Amino acid sequence: MKRFLSITHDPIDEAGLLAARSMSAGMGAAVYFSGVVRAQEGSELIVAIDYSCFVPMAEHQFHRLFDQLEQRGSVESLRLIHRIGRVAVGEASLWIEVVSAHRGEAFSACQWVIDEMKRVVPIWKKPVLVTEKPVA
Amino acid sequence: MMIPVTFWSYFAELAGCAETVVTVSDGATIEVLLKHLYTSYPALAEMRRSTLIAVGVEYQDGEYVLKAGDRVSLFPPVQGG
C-alpha cells in the first residue's frame, strides 16, 4: 500500500493533492474527506482552532494504523495530511484520501482511519473564541 | 533513576510547566511515578481517569516498569480532525 503522511503547519493544497492523485488500472474508487474548521465549537463562536501535536508519537501511531489497513489488502494508497498550529474557520485541518478497487472498501477505510485517529493519535485542539461581538 | 516527563495540551497549563523530571527507584512502575506527580501537581490528579500515558511513542498503563532512558508523556484524550 502506498502511503503519504504529512503533519504540517502549512495550509492544505487540496487542488494540488487532487492533481497528484495516482491510481492503477485496477482501482475503481477514490474517496477523500476534507475536515474543515466550523465557526462554532459547542455553544461558542470561534475564529480558529489551535492544534497541538506530539509529532513523533502522532507519526508513529498514524503509521501503525496504516499498517493495520495495509493488512486488509484492499487499499492501494492512502494519503493523509493533518494541519497543526492555528487553522482559521473555513480552512481544512484534515485531508484524507483512500484509493481502492471498490467504493465500499474506500469509504470504510476512510471512516476507519478517521475514527482511529480520534482515538489514538496525540493531536489536541483549542478553540480560539470570538472575543468581540460583531456590531449589529 | 531520573525519568523525564512531558505534559501535553492543557495538562501543561494544569501542571504549570510542560516538562519535569521525577526520581524513582529501580523497578518502579508508572503507577509509582504518577503518585509522585499527583503529589507535586494536584490539578493533574483530578484528571487521572481521563489521563493517557505514553512511554516514548507507545501507549502504556500503570503496570509498565520504567527503565533508564524512558521518557514519559501524560496527556488528555486526543482530539484530532
Backbone of each chain as ProteinMPNN parsed JSONL, in Angstrom:
{"seq_chain_A": "MKRFLSITHDPIDEAGLLAARSMSAGMGAAVYFSGVVRAQEGSELIVAIDYSCFVPMAEHQFHRLFDQLEQRGSVESLRLIHRIGRVAVGEASLWIEVVSAHRGEAFSACQWVIDEMKRVVPIWKKPVLVTEKPVA", "coords_chain_A": {"N_chain_A": [[0.85, -1.193, 0.0], [0.656, 2.124, -0.932], [1.624, 5.017, 0.798], [1.152, 8.248, 2.211], [2.017, 10.676, 4.492], [1.546, 13.659, 6.21], [2.189, 15.974, 8.672], [1.578, 19.127, 9.333], [2.272, 22.684, 9.401], [1.463, 24.12, 7.304], [-1.033, 25.427, 5.008], [-3.536, 23.247, 3.594], [-3.21, 22.04, 0.414], [-5.558, 21.385, -1.473], [-6.32, 21.247, -4.183], [-3.88, 20.74, -5.393], [-3.282, 18.271, -4.288], [-5.319, 16.693, -5.339], [-4.695, 16.857, -8.027], [-2.386, 15.419, -8.055], [-3.111, 12.85, -7.747], [-2.822, 9.315, -7.931], [-3.667, 6.388, -9.546], [-3.851, 2.925, -10.109], [-4.687, 0.767, -12.922], [-6.471, -1.135, -12.06], [-7.949, -0.035, -10.057], [-10.954, 1.32, -8.78], [-12.111, 3.189, -7.141], [-11.886, 6.257, -5.514], [-11.853, 7.833, -2.603], [-12.193, 10.8, -0.844], [-11.819, 12.902, 2.043], [-12.435, 15.97, 3.531], [-11.774, 17.724, 6.326], [-13.103, 20.481, 7.855], [-12.674, 23.528, 9.631], [-15.205, 24.557, 11.719], [-17.385, 27.41, 12.408], [-18.35, 27.363, 14.907], [-17.951, 26.014, 18.107], [-19.138, 23.736, 20.121], [-21.185, 25.631, 22.139], [-20.012, 27.981, 21.587], [-18.899, 30.744, 19.616], [-16.303, 30.754, 17.283], [-13.067, 31.74, 15.95], [-10.995, 30.323, 15.013], [-9.048, 27.289, 15.291], [-6.573, 26.165, 17.469], [-4.262, 23.784, 16.891], [-2.436, 21.357, 18.597], [0.305, 19.05, 18.864], [1.908, 15.984, 19.522], [4.36, 15.282, 17.807], [6.29, 13.14, 16.972], [5.129, 10.855, 18.177], [2.573, 10.978, 17.112], [3.079, 10.568, 14.377], [4.089, 7.97, 14.509], [1.866, 6.565, 15.547], [-0.009, 7.035, 13.536], [1.217, 5.612, 11.439], [1.087, 3.054, 12.477], [-1.656, 2.639, 12.314], [-1.912, 2.751, 9.539], [-0.444, 0.507, 8.888], [-2.117, -1.498, 9.872], [-4.276, -1.132, 8.198], [-3.128, -1.77, 5.793], [-2.837, -4.479, 6.038], [-5.349, -5.411, 5.478], [-5.382, -5.499, 2.766], [-6.852, -4.405, 0.701], [-6.605, -1.79, 0.002], [-5.095, 0.486, -2.144], [-3.734, 2.895, -1.999], [-3.056, 5.458, 0.408], [-3.462, 8.698, 1.519], [-2.736, 11.213, 3.808], [-3.14, 14.254, 5.415], [-2.563, 16.343, 8.101], [-3.19, 19.34, 9.644], [-1.369, 21.438, 11.905], [-0.977, 23.868, 14.556], [-2.376, 27.178, 14.169], [-5.558, 27.097, 12.728], [-7.758, 28.591, 10.64], [-11.291, 29.382, 10.753], [-13.205, 27.814, 8.283], [-11.068, 26.835, 6.898], [-9.292, 23.85, 5.928], [-8.489, 21.317, 8.232], [-7.857, 18.727, 8.154], [-7.127, 16.258, 5.738], [-7.877, 13.486, 3.851], [-7.338, 10.69, 1.783], [-8.397, 7.757, 0.202], [-7.621, 5.117, -1.918], [-8.995, 2.458, -3.636], [-10.097, -0.737, -4.944], [-12.877, -0.945, -4.948], [-15.849, 0.942, -4.02], [-16.954, 0.499, -1.476], [-14.925, -0.506, 0.151], [-13.215, 1.666, 0.099], [-14.702, 3.818, 1.235], [-15.159, 2.692, 3.753], [-12.549, 2.305, 4.762], [-11.616, 4.93, 4.86], [-13.351, 6.089, 6.733], [-12.706, 4.489, 8.922], [-9.988, 5.066, 9.442], [-10.159, 7.753, 10.219], [-11.796, 7.545, 12.504], [-10.154, 5.948, 14.161], [-7.912, 7.57, 14.328], [-8.925, 9.651, 15.886], [-8.991, 8.365, 18.236], [-6.441, 7.458, 18.987], [-4.288, 9.036, 18.04], [-2.042, 11.486, 19.048], [-3.143, 14.41, 19.002], [-4.363, 17.612, 19.686], [-6.979, 20.016, 20.211], [-7.603, 23.509, 20.536], [-10.018, 25.798, 20.868], [-10.209, 29.053, 19.404], [-11.71, 31.706, 20.619], [-14.311, 33.968, 19.551], [-13.738, 37.181, 20.382], [-14.818, 39.672, 20.296], [-18.056, 40.817, 19.846], [-19.794, 41.074, 16.756], [-20.738, 44.205, 15.32], [-24.135, 45.184, 15.524]], "CA_chain_A": [[0.0, 0.0, 0.0], [1.371, 3.397, -0.94], [1.129, 5.889, 1.864], [1.75, 9.578, 2.361], [1.569, 11.31, 5.724], [2.163, 14.954, 6.493], [1.659, 16.768, 9.783], [2.196, 20.353, 8.834], [1.7, 23.997, 9.704], [1.079, 24.78, 6.05], [-2.389, 25.16, 4.509], [-3.668, 22.043, 2.777], [-3.42, 22.369, -1.003], [-6.436, 20.312, -1.934], [-6.248, 21.147, -5.646], [-2.613, 20.093, -5.722], [-3.382, 16.86, -3.906], [-6.177, 16.007, -6.315], [-3.966, 16.775, -9.293], [-1.292, 14.449, -7.915], [-3.654, 11.508, -7.478], [-2.31, 8.23, -8.759], [-4.454, 5.148, -9.409], [-3.55, 1.923, -11.127], [-5.839, 0.441, -13.774], [-7.423, -1.998, -11.356], [-8.623, 0.701, -8.974], [-12.189, 1.953, -9.247], [-12.684, 4.095, -6.149], [-11.038, 7.211, -4.777], [-12.681, 8.56, -1.64], [-11.432, 11.695, 0.004], [-12.571, 13.639, 3.048], [-11.792, 17.196, 3.976], [-12.331, 18.206, 7.588], [-12.985, 21.946, 7.834], [-12.965, 24.151, 10.933], [-16.511, 25.226, 11.79], [-17.395, 28.688, 13.128], [-18.909, 27.167, 16.237], [-17.43, 24.86, 18.858], [-20.118, 23.655, 21.204], [-22.073, 26.799, 22.099], [-19.169, 29.171, 21.431], [-18.446, 31.147, 18.29], [-14.836, 30.764, 17.253], [-12.445, 32.247, 14.719], [-9.952, 29.385, 14.579], [-8.661, 26.273, 16.271], [-5.139, 25.91, 17.608], [-3.967, 22.352, 17.019], [-1.114, 20.984, 19.088], [0.572, 17.664, 18.476], [3.142, 15.282, 19.903], [4.571, 14.851, 16.422], [6.867, 11.798, 16.758], [4.154, 9.813, 18.538], [1.476, 11.033, 16.141], [3.532, 9.886, 13.153], [4.179, 6.537, 14.81], [0.521, 5.999, 15.678], [-0.614, 7.021, 12.194], [1.776, 4.509, 10.646], [0.519, 1.798, 12.992], [-2.989, 2.499, 11.699], [-1.728, 2.439, 8.124], [-0.013, -0.9, 8.83], [-3.316, -2.332, 10.051], [-5.073, -1.016, 6.977], [-2.419, -2.493, 4.736], [-3.078, -5.916, 6.212], [-6.621, -5.771, 4.841], [-5.025, -5.845, 1.396], [-7.785, -3.885, -0.292], [-6.347, -0.367, -0.261], [-3.872, 0.673, -2.938], [-2.973, 4.031, -1.488], [-3.678, 6.306, 1.414], [-2.751, 9.953, 1.754], [-3.348, 11.924, 4.932], [-2.478, 15.496, 5.846], [-3.21, 16.974, 9.259], [-2.553, 20.607, 9.996], [-1.2, 21.814, 13.302], [-0.921, 25.326, 14.667], [-3.688, 27.837, 14.068], [-6.308, 26.857, 11.499], [-8.889, 29.518, 10.679], [-12.607, 28.894, 10.337], [-13.338, 27.689, 6.832], [-9.9, 26.143, 6.334], [-9.232, 22.418, 6.221], [-7.496, 20.864, 9.212], [-7.569, 17.322, 7.843], [-7.469, 15.784, 4.391], [-7.508, 12.072, 3.729], [-7.797, 10.052, 0.555], [-8.166, 6.323, 0.103], [-7.856, 4.546, -3.25], [-9.124, 1.003, -3.621], [-10.768, -1.263, -6.133], [-14.329, -0.745, -4.863], [-16.205, 2.076, -3.17], [-17.222, 0.087, -0.1], [-13.641, -0.584, 0.856], [-12.633, 3.01, 0.211], [-15.46, 4.548, 2.257], [-14.941, 2.04, 5.046], [-11.177, 2.579, 5.22], [-11.525, 6.355, 5.171], [-14.048, 6.276, 8.011], [-11.965, 3.781, 9.974], [-8.765, 5.81, 9.784], [-10.541, 8.958, 10.967], [-12.25, 7.117, 13.839], [-8.998, 5.503, 14.944], [-7.094, 8.761, 14.586], [-9.525, 10.377, 17.012], [-8.837, 7.537, 19.441], [-5.055, 7.16, 19.394], [-3.226, 9.941, 17.556], [-1.987, 12.598, 20.001], [-3.374, 15.765, 18.491], [-5.384, 18.259, 20.516], [-7.406, 21.299, 19.666], [-8.02, 24.548, 21.48], [-10.737, 26.81, 20.081], [-9.913, 30.473, 19.589], [-13.054, 32.272, 20.675], [-14.582, 35.325, 19.088], [-13.662, 37.992, 21.598], [-15.675, 40.848, 20.148], [-19.273, 40.551, 19.08], [-19.923, 41.992, 15.62], [-21.693, 45.311, 15.5], [-25.452, 44.811, 14.955]], "C_chain_A": [[0.885, 1.243, 0.0], [0.776, 4.283, 0.144], [1.875, 7.213, 1.864], [1.166, 10.212, 3.604], [2.297, 12.635, 5.889], [1.427, 15.602, 7.665], [2.344, 18.116, 9.658], [1.504, 21.618, 9.335], [1.129, 24.66, 8.445], [-0.38, 24.493, 5.685], [-2.406, 23.936, 3.597], [-4.033, 22.454, 1.351], [-4.247, 21.253, -1.634], [-6.36, 20.132, -3.451], [-4.97, 20.419, -6.067], [-2.642, 18.611, -5.405], [-4.214, 16.091, -4.92], [-5.453, 15.83, -7.645], [-2.885, 15.699, -9.249], [-1.797, 13.028, -7.685], [-3.109, 10.492, -8.471], [-3.128, 6.98, -8.488], [-4.029, 4.169, -10.487], [-4.843, 1.514, -11.833], [-6.885, -0.404, -13.06], [-8.229, -1.302, -10.288], [-9.855, 1.431, -9.513], [-12.781, 2.95, -8.28], [-11.62, 4.97, -5.533], [-11.98, 8.025, -3.903], [-11.79, 9.52, -0.887], [-12.362, 12.485, 0.907], [-11.753, 14.854, 3.451], [-12.502, 17.67, 5.237], [-12.045, 19.687, 7.727], [-13.392, 22.517, 9.19], [-14.295, 24.924, 10.843], [-16.406, 26.521, 12.605], [-17.922, 28.547, 14.544], [-18.315, 25.907, 16.852], [-18.293, 24.747, 20.11], [-21.059, 24.841, 21.085], [-21.311, 28.091, 21.831], [-18.884, 29.455, 19.959], [-16.924, 31.257, 18.316], [-14.334, 31.337, 15.938], [-11.416, 31.259, 14.173], [-9.821, 28.285, 15.635], [-7.146, 26.169, 16.265], [-4.936, 24.413, 17.826], [-2.552, 22.175, 17.567], [-0.94, 19.479, 18.894], [1.896, 17.19, 19.058], [3.581, 14.562, 18.631], [5.186, 13.455, 16.282], [5.883, 10.668, 17.094], [2.992, 9.801, 17.549], [1.871, 10.306, 14.85], [3.575, 8.382, 13.367], [2.785, 5.907, 14.865], [-0.222, 5.989, 14.337], [-0.089, 5.819, 11.4], [1.318, 3.145, 11.179], [-0.878, 1.561, 12.406], [-2.857, 2.112, 10.23], [-1.279, 0.977, 7.959], [-1.22, -1.831, 8.954], [-4.175, -2.312, 8.793], [-4.436, -1.813, 5.843], [-2.684, -3.993, 4.816], [-4.409, -6.358, 5.62], [-6.4, -6.138, 3.374], [-5.905, -5.245, 0.329], [-7.54, -2.434, -0.67], [-5.033, -0.22, -1.021], [-3.047, 1.835, -2.406], [-3.781, 4.817, -0.474], [-2.816, 7.548, 1.561], [-3.482, 10.71, 2.854], [-2.49, 13.132, 5.303], [-3.259, 16.051, 7.024], [-2.456, 18.252, 9.58], [-2.401, 20.732, 11.497], [-0.94, 23.325, 13.347], [-2.321, 25.901, 14.499], [-4.327, 27.6, 12.709], [-7.593, 27.676, 11.581], [-10.187, 28.82, 10.288], [-12.684, 28.887, 8.812], [-12.161, 26.999, 6.165], [-9.912, 24.676, 6.752], [-8.133, 22.131, 7.242], [-7.044, 19.437, 8.904], [-7.978, 17.023, 6.413], [-6.979, 14.347, 4.284], [-8.113, 11.518, 2.45], [-7.433, 8.57, 0.584], [-8.505, 5.872, -1.317], [-7.919, 3.039, -3.115], [-9.908, 0.56, -4.845], [-12.257, -0.915, -6.137], [-14.682, 0.308, -3.831], [-16.417, 1.676, -1.705], [-15.956, 0.048, 0.734], [-13.072, 0.813, 1.086], [-13.361, 3.832, 1.272], [-15.147, 4.0, 3.647], [-13.555, 2.381, 5.608], [-11.023, 4.037, 5.632], [-12.158, 6.631, 6.54], [-13.248, 5.663, 9.152], [-10.724, 4.558, 10.404], [-9.114, 7.052, 10.603], [-10.974, 8.58, 12.39], [-11.068, 6.726, 14.72], [-8.059, 6.659, 15.264], [-7.611, 9.503, 15.809], [-9.409, 9.605, 18.323], [-7.389, 7.464, 19.919], [-3.993, 8.177, 18.976], [-3.202, 11.212, 18.416], [-1.965, 13.976, 19.349], [-4.507, 16.341, 19.333], [-5.764, 19.584, 19.89], [-7.89, 22.23, 20.766], [-8.716, 25.636, 20.67], [-10.262, 28.219, 20.416], [-11.239, 31.204, 19.495], [-13.126, 33.645, 20.025], [-14.622, 36.206, 20.335], [-14.522, 39.24, 21.516], [-16.886, 40.481, 19.316], [-19.354, 41.543, 17.917], [-20.957, 43.071, 15.905], [-22.993, 44.969, 14.801], [-25.865, 45.812, 13.889]], "O_chain_A": [[1.765, 1.383, 0.849], [-0.435, 4.287, 0.367], [3.065, 7.281, 1.557], [-0.054, 10.278, 3.754], [3.515, 12.714, 5.725], [0.205, 15.755, 7.645], [3.554, 18.226, 9.856], [0.314, 21.615, 9.649], [0.397, 25.647, 8.531], [-0.903, 23.43, 6.018], [-1.424, 23.632, 2.92], [-5.037, 23.128, 1.12], [-3.72, 20.319, -2.237], [-6.339, 19.006, -3.947], [-4.983, 19.592, -6.979], [-2.101, 17.793, -6.149], [-3.862, 14.979, -5.312], [-5.577, 14.798, -8.304], [-2.515, 15.137, -10.28], [-1.007, 12.112, -7.457], [-2.958, 10.762, -9.662], [-3.269, 6.559, -7.34], [-3.867, 4.546, -11.648], [-5.942, 1.865, -11.402], [-8.059, -0.383, -13.427], [-9.103, -1.912, -9.672], [-9.803, 2.074, -10.562], [-13.843, 3.511, -8.549], [-10.58, 4.486, -5.084], [-12.796, 8.803, -4.397], [-10.754, 9.126, -0.351], [-13.53, 12.708, 0.587], [-10.546, 14.77, 3.68], [-13.693, 17.979, 5.21], [-10.888, 20.107, 7.72], [-14.34, 22.041, 9.814], [-14.468, 25.811, 10.007], [-15.471, 26.706, 13.384], [-17.937, 29.518, 15.3], [-18.196, 24.872, 16.195], [-18.189, 25.556, 21.032], [-21.671, 25.037, 20.036], [-21.896, 29.174, 21.845], [-18.659, 28.542, 19.165], [-16.342, 31.79, 19.261], [-15.065, 31.411, 14.95], [-11.014, 31.348, 13.013], [-10.407, 28.357, 16.715], [-6.515, 26.095, 15.211], [-5.386, 23.852, 18.825], [-1.598, 22.768, 17.063], [-1.915, 18.737, 18.777], [2.88, 17.929, 19.074], [3.234, 13.403, 18.4], [4.649, 12.642, 15.53], [5.814, 9.66, 16.391], [2.487, 8.737, 17.191], [1.09, 9.526, 14.304], [3.148, 7.612, 12.506], [2.558, 4.84, 14.294], [-0.967, 5.056, 14.039], [-0.862, 5.099, 10.767], [1.179, 2.192, 10.411], [-1.234, 0.438, 12.05], [-3.591, 1.257, 9.734], [-1.681, 0.298, 7.014], [-1.33, -2.823, 8.233], [-4.726, -3.333, 8.38], [-5.126, -2.446, 5.043], [-2.749, -4.683, 3.799], [-4.589, -7.531, 5.294], [-7.117, -6.964, 2.81], [-5.724, -5.546, -0.851], [-8.198, -1.906, -1.567], [-3.995, -0.732, -0.6], [-1.818, 1.772, -2.366], [-5.011, 4.836, -0.5], [-1.597, 7.461, 1.708], [-4.707, 10.83, 2.827], [-1.276, 13.026, 5.479], [-4.478, 16.209, 6.95], [-1.239, 18.244, 9.763], [-3.203, 20.199, 12.263], [-0.717, 23.966, 12.32], [-3.319, 25.202, 14.666], [-3.722, 27.866, 11.67], [-8.412, 27.478, 12.479], [-10.182, 27.807, 9.588], [-12.275, 29.841, 8.149], [-12.244, 26.617, 4.998], [-10.466, 24.312, 7.789], [-7.011, 22.628, 7.135], [-5.979, 19.002, 9.343], [-9.023, 17.467, 5.937], [-5.827, 14.037, 4.586], [-9.245, 11.836, 2.087], [-6.319, 8.189, 0.941], [-9.561, 6.215, -1.847], [-7.019, 2.414, -2.553], [-10.325, 1.374, -5.669], [-12.832, -0.625, -7.186], [-13.927, 0.549, -2.888], [-16.088, 2.442, -0.799], [-15.927, 0.512, 1.874], [-12.515, 1.099, 2.146], [-12.725, 4.468, 2.112], [-14.904, 4.755, 4.589], [-13.418, 2.704, 6.788], [-10.377, 4.341, 6.634], [-11.576, 7.311, 7.385], [-13.129, 6.256, 10.224], [-10.449, 4.687, 11.597], [-8.43, 7.363, 11.578], [-10.566, 9.22, 13.36], [-10.991, 7.124, 15.883], [-7.479, 6.714, 16.349], [-6.834, 9.93, 16.663], [-9.698, 10.14, 19.393], [-7.136, 7.413, 21.122], [-2.892, 8.164, 19.526], [-4.201, 11.926, 18.509], [-0.918, 14.6, 19.178], [-5.477, 15.654, 19.652], [-4.992, 20.192, 19.148], [-8.486, 21.819, 21.762], [-8.075, 26.321, 19.874], [-9.955, 28.53, 21.567], [-11.823, 31.309, 18.416], [-12.14, 34.379, 19.958], [-15.442, 35.997, 21.229], [-14.911, 39.803, 22.539], [-16.769, 39.913, 18.23], [-19.02, 42.717, 18.077], [-21.921, 42.856, 16.639], [-22.995, 44.526, 13.653], [-26.934, 45.675, 13.295]]}, "seq_chain_B": "MMIPVTFWSYFAELAGCAETVVTVSDGATIEVLLKHLYTSYPALAEMRRSTLIAVGVEYQDGEYVLKAGDRVSLFPPVQGG", "coords_chain_B": {"N_chain_B": [[16.821, 6.626, 39.689], [16.248, 8.804, 37.043], [13.445, 10.146, 35.557], [12.323, 11.745, 32.78], [9.441, 13.746, 32.253], [6.79, 14.713, 30.186], [4.202, 17.058, 29.796], [1.328, 17.291, 27.908], [-0.794, 19.335, 25.795], [-3.594, 20.799, 27.488], [-2.794, 19.814, 29.895], [-0.294, 20.767, 30.485], [-0.849, 23.368, 31.205], [-2.346, 22.893, 33.501], [-0.421, 21.727, 35.111], [1.389, 23.754, 35.248], [3.754, 23.766, 33.978], [5.61, 22.447, 31.202], [7.306, 20.344, 31.245], [8.971, 18.031, 33.417], [11.137, 16.417, 35.794], [11.243, 13.296, 37.335], [12.343, 11.497, 40.118], [12.708, 8.118, 40.626], [12.711, 4.828, 42.165], [14.702, 1.996, 41.081], [12.971, -0.358, 39.13], [10.516, 0.733, 39.534], [7.077, 1.361, 38.794], [4.873, 2.871, 36.341], [2.673, 3.621, 37.78], [3.749, 4.24, 40.284], [5.307, 6.434, 39.58], [3.244, 8.179, 38.862], [2.062, 8.665, 41.333], [4.012, 10.24, 42.587], [3.901, 12.42, 40.837], [1.26, 13.327, 41.154], [1.289, 14.241, 43.712], [2.974, 16.424, 43.507], [1.703, 17.905, 41.551], [-1.255, 18.571, 42.022], [-3.513, 19.322, 40.53], [-3.425, 17.763, 38.296], [-4.058, 15.303, 39.295], [-6.77, 15.317, 39.505], [-7.539, 14.764, 36.971], [-7.066, 12.136, 36.51], [-8.616, 9.952, 35.698], [-9.089, 10.332, 33.015], [-6.641, 10.46, 31.913], [-4.107, 9.869, 29.532], [-1.279, 7.832, 28.904], [2.037, 7.687, 27.779], [5.044, 5.981, 26.909], [7.898, 6.955, 25.476], [6.918, 6.618, 22.204], [4.798, 4.982, 22.471], [1.686, 3.828, 23.799], [1.147, 3.193, 27.27], [0.317, 1.487, 30.365], [-0.431, 1.765, 33.918], [0.986, -0.351, 35.026], [3.352, -0.682, 33.744], [6.824, -1.177, 33.856], [9.287, 1.046, 34.61], [12.243, 2.048, 32.826], [15.719, 2.976, 32.711], [16.319, 5.808, 30.763], [13.805, 5.973, 29.692], [11.191, 8.053, 28.506], [8.459, 9.753, 29.614], [5.122, 10.579, 28.77], [2.268, 12.508, 29.527], [-1.12, 13.017, 28.872], [-4.286, 14.54, 27.869], [-7.434, 13.083, 26.606], [-7.309, 12.456, 23.083], [-7.827, 14.587, 20.168], [-7.893, 14.798, 17.382], [-8.471, 15.933, 13.952]], "CA_chain_B": [[16.614, 6.724, 38.24], [15.529, 10.047, 36.731], [12.545, 9.957, 34.419], [11.725, 12.987, 32.277], [8.003, 13.646, 31.981], [6.242, 15.833, 29.419], [2.755, 17.25, 29.856], [0.848, 17.814, 26.62], [-2.088, 20.029, 25.718], [-3.904, 21.601, 28.678], [-2.124, 19.275, 31.079], [0.832, 21.664, 30.786], [-1.412, 24.512, 31.947], [-2.724, 22.411, 34.837], [0.805, 21.487, 35.883], [2.175, 24.981, 35.337], [5.009, 23.566, 33.233], [5.453, 21.443, 30.146], [8.209, 19.212, 31.486], [9.585, 17.896, 34.726], [11.905, 15.174, 35.963], [10.87, 12.624, 38.579], [13.291, 10.46, 40.535], [12.041, 6.923, 41.164], [13.614, 3.7, 42.407], [14.754, 0.967, 40.037], [11.828, -1.278, 39.189], [9.255, 1.457, 39.761], [6.104, 1.341, 37.7], [4.26, 4.169, 36.033], [1.773, 3.946, 38.898], [4.582, 4.909, 41.296], [5.624, 7.75, 39.022], [2.046, 9.016, 38.934], [1.865, 9.1, 42.724], [4.914, 11.379, 42.761], [3.412, 13.565, 40.06], [-0.002, 13.84, 41.691], [1.631, 14.994, 44.921], [3.563, 17.701, 43.092], [0.78, 18.626, 40.673], [-2.581, 18.042, 42.389], [-4.528, 19.561, 39.487], [-3.398, 16.617, 37.376], [-4.696, 14.159, 39.944], [-8.206, 15.386, 39.225], [-7.755, 14.297, 35.605], [-6.449, 10.812, 36.384], [-9.47, 8.977, 34.989], [-9.044, 10.545, 31.564], [-5.243, 10.654, 31.51], [-3.433, 8.88, 28.688], [0.146, 7.768, 29.255], [2.904, 7.059, 26.779], [6.487, 5.918, 27.123], [8.355, 7.133, 24.094], [5.784, 6.87, 21.294], [3.816, 3.906, 22.659], [0.829, 3.904, 24.98], [1.417, 2.236, 28.341], [-0.564, 1.667, 31.514], [0.231, 1.946, 35.202], [1.811, -1.503, 35.405], [4.615, -0.672, 32.999], [8.015, -0.983, 34.696], [10.143, 2.057, 33.986], [13.656, 1.732, 32.617], [16.566, 4.143, 32.479], [16.205, 6.283, 29.385], [12.402, 6.162, 29.309], [10.582, 9.387, 28.551], [7.019, 9.559, 29.823], [4.224, 11.673, 28.4], [0.905, 12.467, 30.053], [-1.954, 13.943, 28.101], [-5.724, 14.274, 27.901], [-7.928, 12.394, 25.408], [-6.871, 13.109, 21.85], [-8.945, 15.28, 19.507], [-7.526, 15.153, 16.011], [-9.524, 16.06, 12.946]], "C_chain_B": [[15.763, 7.973, 37.96], [14.725, 9.87, 35.447], [11.995, 11.317, 33.976], [10.256, 12.765, 31.9], [7.562, 14.901, 31.237], [4.725, 15.857, 29.565], [2.305, 17.904, 28.553], [-0.52, 18.455, 26.766], [-2.354, 20.771, 27.023], [-3.36, 20.992, 29.959], [-0.919, 20.147, 31.47], [0.341, 22.878, 31.569], [-1.789, 24.081, 33.366], [-1.483, 22.226, 35.722], [1.603, 22.77, 36.11], [3.529, 24.865, 34.668], [4.765, 22.47, 32.202], [6.29, 20.193, 30.41], [8.665, 19.2, 32.937], [10.429, 16.62, 34.732], [11.543, 14.593, 37.321], [11.908, 11.548, 38.88], [12.518, 9.321, 41.176], [13.09, 5.817, 41.369], [13.625, 2.763, 41.205], [13.575, 0.02, 40.222], [10.5, -0.593, 39.425], [8.362, 1.373, 38.53], [5.621, 2.762, 37.411], [3.323, 4.585, 37.16], [2.533, 4.681, 40.003], [4.936, 6.331, 40.838], [4.435, 8.691, 39.153], [1.795, 9.509, 40.357], [2.76, 10.291, 43.043], [4.346, 12.621, 42.07], [2.165, 14.176, 40.683], [0.212, 14.582, 43.016], [2.151, 16.383, 44.547], [2.58, 18.561, 42.287], [-0.652, 18.134, 40.93], [-3.664, 18.268, 41.335], [-4.562, 18.407, 38.492], [-4.099, 15.403, 37.976], [-6.191, 14.129, 39.657], [-8.54, 14.853, 37.834], [-7.362, 12.834, 35.42], [-7.292, 9.834, 35.573], [-9.409, 9.144, 33.477], [-7.618, 10.688, 31.047], [-4.741, 9.494, 30.643], [-1.934, 8.979, 28.951], [0.909, 7.093, 28.117], [4.33, 7.015, 27.31], [7.111, 5.926, 25.734], [7.144, 7.447, 23.229], [4.724, 5.776, 21.398], [2.972, 4.15, 23.906], [1.238, 2.827, 25.982], [0.407, 2.465, 29.454], [0.265, 1.693, 32.805], [1.16, 0.818, 35.602], [3.169, -1.536, 34.709], [5.781, -0.37, 33.945], [8.997, -0.054, 33.964], [11.592, 1.589, 33.891], [14.427, 3.032, 32.431], [16.467, 4.534, 31.003], [14.775, 6.471, 28.922], [12.022, 7.631, 29.414], [9.071, 9.194, 28.594], [6.261, 10.805, 29.379], [2.862, 11.443, 29.023], [0.058, 13.45, 29.258], [-3.44, 13.566, 28.195], [-6.164, 13.501, 26.662], [-7.614, 13.188, 24.139], [-8.085, 13.603, 21.069], [-8.634, 15.631, 18.06], [-8.724, 15.297, 15.101], [-10.053, 17.467, 12.828]], "O_chain_B": [[14.706, 8.168, 38.559], [15.256, 9.496, 34.402], [11.272, 11.965, 34.733], [9.889, 11.745, 31.316], [7.922, 16.016, 31.615], [4.055, 14.827, 29.473], [2.834, 18.939, 28.149], [-1.282, 18.177, 27.692], [-1.424, 21.323, 27.611], [-3.463, 21.611, 31.018], [-0.575, 20.247, 32.648], [1.018, 23.359, 32.478], [-1.573, 24.826, 34.321], [-1.5, 22.529, 36.915], [2.394, 22.86, 37.049], [4.36, 25.766, 34.778], [3.833, 21.675, 32.323], [6.016, 19.123, 29.867], [8.731, 20.241, 33.591], [10.417, 15.849, 33.772], [11.536, 15.299, 38.329], [12.3, 10.784, 37.998], [11.773, 9.518, 42.136], [14.192, 5.87, 40.823], [12.682, 2.738, 40.413], [13.233, -0.353, 41.344], [9.466, -1.255, 39.509], [8.831, 1.32, 37.393], [5.924, 3.709, 38.138], [3.196, 5.773, 37.458], [2.018, 5.634, 40.588], [4.87, 7.287, 41.61], [4.594, 9.859, 39.51], [1.365, 10.645, 40.557], [2.324, 11.241, 43.693], [4.316, 13.713, 42.637], [2.027, 15.398, 40.735], [-0.585, 15.442, 43.392], [1.814, 17.381, 45.184], [2.627, 19.79, 42.342], [-1.195, 17.366, 40.135], [-4.622, 17.5, 41.253], [-5.607, 18.11, 37.914], [-4.663, 14.579, 37.255], [-6.802, 13.063, 39.576], [-9.693, 14.527, 37.552], [-7.329, 12.343, 34.292], [-6.758, 8.992, 34.851], [-9.652, 8.19, 32.738], [-7.409, 11.003, 29.875], [-4.921, 8.32, 30.968], [-1.396, 10.061, 29.187], [0.484, 6.073, 27.574], [4.762, 7.893, 28.058], [6.883, 5.025, 24.926], [6.428, 8.416, 23.48], [3.86, 5.653, 20.529], [3.472, 4.615, 24.931], [1.619, 1.716, 25.612], [-0.272, 3.49, 29.494], [1.495, 1.647, 32.775], [2.04, 1.015, 36.441], [4.032, -2.341, 35.061], [5.725, 0.575, 34.732], [9.459, -0.344, 32.86], [12.092, 0.849, 34.739], [13.863, 4.055, 32.044], [16.526, 3.682, 30.117], [14.542, 7.066, 27.87], [12.481, 8.348, 30.303], [8.486, 8.554, 27.72], [6.707, 11.933, 29.589], [2.36, 10.319, 29.044], [0.475, 14.58, 29.004], [-3.796, 12.441, 28.547], [-5.358, 13.281, 25.758], [-7.651, 14.418, 24.128], [-9.205, 13.129, 21.258], [-9.078, 16.669, 17.569], [-9.83, 14.856, 15.413], [-10.945, 17.725, 12.019]]}, "name": "protein", "num_of_chains": 2, "seq": "MKRFLSITHDPIDEAGLLAARSMSAGMGAAVYFSGVVRAQEGSELIVAIDYSCFVPMAEHQFHRLFDQLEQRGSVESLRLIHRIGRVAVGEASLWIEVVSAHRGEAFSACQWVIDEMKRVVPIWKKPVLVTEKPVAMMIPVTFWSYFAELAGCAETVVTVSDGATIEVLLKHLYTSYPALAEMRRSTLIAVGVEYQDGEYVLKAGDRVSLFPPVQGG"}
